[in-house]
Amino acid sequence: MDLPLDVLLGKTPKMTREVQTLKAKGDALVREGITIADAVKRVLHLPTVAEKTFLVTIGDRSVTGMVARDQMVGPWQVPVANCAVTTASLDSYYGE
């Protein structure tokens, strides 16, 4: 069956957007009294900059629901195991 999409969808309306640019509020950055080492230390203390494993481990451990044994080991859940085991389906006893 060769049916044109405009028969199914009709004439879809065009998207319009109204955009306004806003100036950032706040004071100017004051760099006096801050050394490069102090600035680097402050930036690297932010978890979103320094630590990326929480993004990987949260998704890897909870997305499919078919993880029988993940790579996390010990009380601090460090990803050091040499394997991870997943099931082939939600109602099976076999997998990879």
N, C-alpha and C positions, 0 to 999 in steps of 0.2 A: 504494500500500500504506500503510495507516494502522495502524502498530503502536505501542502505548504503550511508552515507554522503560523502564518497570519490568519489562516482559517481557524486554527485552534485558539490562538491567543488574541486575535483581533489587533487593534492598533493600541499598543501599550502607551501610556502617557510618558512624556519626557520628564526626567527628574530635574528639578530646579533646586538650587541651593543659594541661600543668602548667607554670606560670610562677612564677619567683622573682625578686624585685627585689634586686639586689646593690648595696651602697654602693660608690661609687668610691673606689679606693685612691689614696693620694698626699697630698702636703702641700697646704695652702691656698695660693692664689695670693698672692704677695708683690708688691705694686705699688710699694713704696718704691724710689726711685732710678731709676724708669723714666718718661721723659717720654712724652707723647702721640705726639710725632713718632717717637721710638724704637720705641714699640709698633706704630705703623702700619708703619714700615719693616720690622720683624720679621715682621709678618703678611703683608705684600706680597711678601716674599722666598720665601714658600711657593709652589711651582708650582701647587698645587691651588687657590690663591686668586687669584694674579696672572695666570696664563697658561692660557687655555682652548683655544688653537688646537691643542695637541697632541691633545686629545680629538677634535676635528673631523677633522684631517688624517689621523690613524691610521685612523679608520673609513672616511673617504671614499676612501682609497687602497687599501684591502685587502678590502673587504667583498664586492664582486661578482666580482672577477677579470676584469672586462671593461673596465678603464680602459686605453686605448691611450696617451693622453697626458694627464697631469693638469695642474693649474694651478700646480704648483711649478716654480720657475725658479732656476737657479744653484747654486753649491756649498753654499749654506746652505738650499736648498729653501724659499724664501720664496714664499707664495701670491700672486703678482702677475701671472700671465699673464692675458690677456684671454679665454682660452677653455680648455676641457678637452674631450677627445675620448673617447667610449666606443664600444665595439662593440655591435652589436645582439644578438649571441649569442656564445657561446664559440668557435664555429667559423666565424665570418664575417669578411669583409673590408670590411664597411660598418657604419655606425652613426650616431651623432648627434654 
